[in-house]
Amino acid sequence: MADPFYITTAIHYPNGKPHIGHAYETIAADVVARFQRLRGREVRFQTGTDEHGLKMAQKARDLGTTPRALADEMSGYFRDLFDRLNISYDRFFRTSEDDHHRASQALWRAMEANGDLYLDRYEGWYSIRDEAYYDEAELVDGGRGEKLSPQGTPVEWTVEESWFFRLSKYQEPLLALYRDNPDFIRPEGRRNEVERFVESGLRDLSVSRTSFDWGVKVPGAEDHVMYVWVDALTNYLTGLGYPDNTELFDKFWPANVHLIGKDIVRFHAVYWPAFLMSAGVALPKEVFGHGFLLKRGQKESKTLGNVTDPVELADQFGVDSLRYFLLREFSFGQDGSYSPEAIVNRSNSELSNSFGNLAQRVMSFIAKNCGGSVTATAPIEDVDQALRNKVNNACAVELPDAFEKLAFAAGLESWMQAVFACNAYVDEQAPWALRKTDPERMLRVLATLCGCIRDLAIAVSPVIPAASAKLLDALSIPADARDYAALANDPALGTITVENPQPAFPRLDMPEDAQAQ
Ligand code: ME8
């Protein structure tokens, strides 16, 4: 078995129900997890909820409930959403679980043993919404004398006794890390931002709070709870059994990639490696900061009243169409915009009309006219070979190479070009006409197409797992021959049996309230 592979998403704040950004990140991570499994790697995939901190405590207070009750309720919505979206996580993590307290305290003690924690007094700006400290110089003017964080969130002046982490000590080691591992932070633009931030100088970080108690207790100073980001980041270790020397930890740490949004790159690419260096734990291999999803170019917000429930999108358009759209429409590192119309257009033109139509017309033709089975004996002609080569190359080389780099849109573009080539071949070869004139040649054409459809369905299966499985079932492809290694064998060389083909991609109706684009 090839190298084990560990991928994580951010853990999400369950101070409300999940939004489309949460769905986007988790779908992308799921595609990577499924893709690596199909590459033959043993994969561990973790997602979950980040339940401590002031933001949760305040929200619970506003609602007249306890943080634990709020977390229990909201975390359930996240898990339900991820199950609905066909997310193949191995562990759904909750930071309020007992094993996580023990792991966070162990990491704390390891940093303390290295001389990196000291007690002092914090005086400065804090944004509860971002759960982040900011320097005065980073703040922006919100008008009328109001100061806002660089993310545009309110900040408050905070004074309290606090433990500090000697982040300043790690400035040079971090810069060396970025220099020696150019892929540690991706995409490149985000790496440049982080490097500039670290080069400008690092101040020690306040890592505990005393003004509330919803969090992990600081060992030996029980009136302090850890700064929520200290325990949140530790989730990546806890999920593997840290601090015990478990088999899971040995196998999967260091993580191959922490997949997160662009707003939290600093926590993952500055604080996290510094904590790990201090505690003597190996560093993750890559932090990838994806772009933000906007609705018709705008951020979703309760104030604008344009918040979409991702469960409704899944119900309205189907899980596979939604997954396909989110990875196909724009490149993963960049911000992207979505709208119901754009989802419908993309799904109808590429999934229903192109790939779905190809599969359905070939398979239903075989079911109707060939007794459901095809064995080709006529010679393979150059046009057949050229199509097989193009499709096989797109599926076994181009798409996987792009997906390895998280360039999903580019990989799907190669895949789509292969679908177009198949449709052009069907039109040119016209198997329905060959049925009368040259039935042997017709079988060769159909076999070639079935080989191509098999390749296309396997290659795209990490993105649209349910529809791909349906197509592969209809082509009678055995369950153990649906990975990328299987693409080396051409089913067109044997007998292909088609069973009960059903359209895999229903055509979607344009929503009635669709806005003109
Ligand atoms: O930041 N488009 O949690 P969170 C794409 N608990 N991604 C988005 C997005 C959008 N519109 N809005 C948010 C936290 N995200 C912390 C993480 S990890 C140890 C702790 C992404 O619920 C965001 O960038 O605010 C982050 O990666 C994830 O959703 C969770 O955001």
Residues whose N, C-alpha, C, O or C-beta is under 5 A from the ligand:
A	BS01	ME8	A10 I11 H12 Y13 G21 H22 Y24 E25 D50 A232 L233 I260 G261 K262 D263 I264 G291 F292 L293
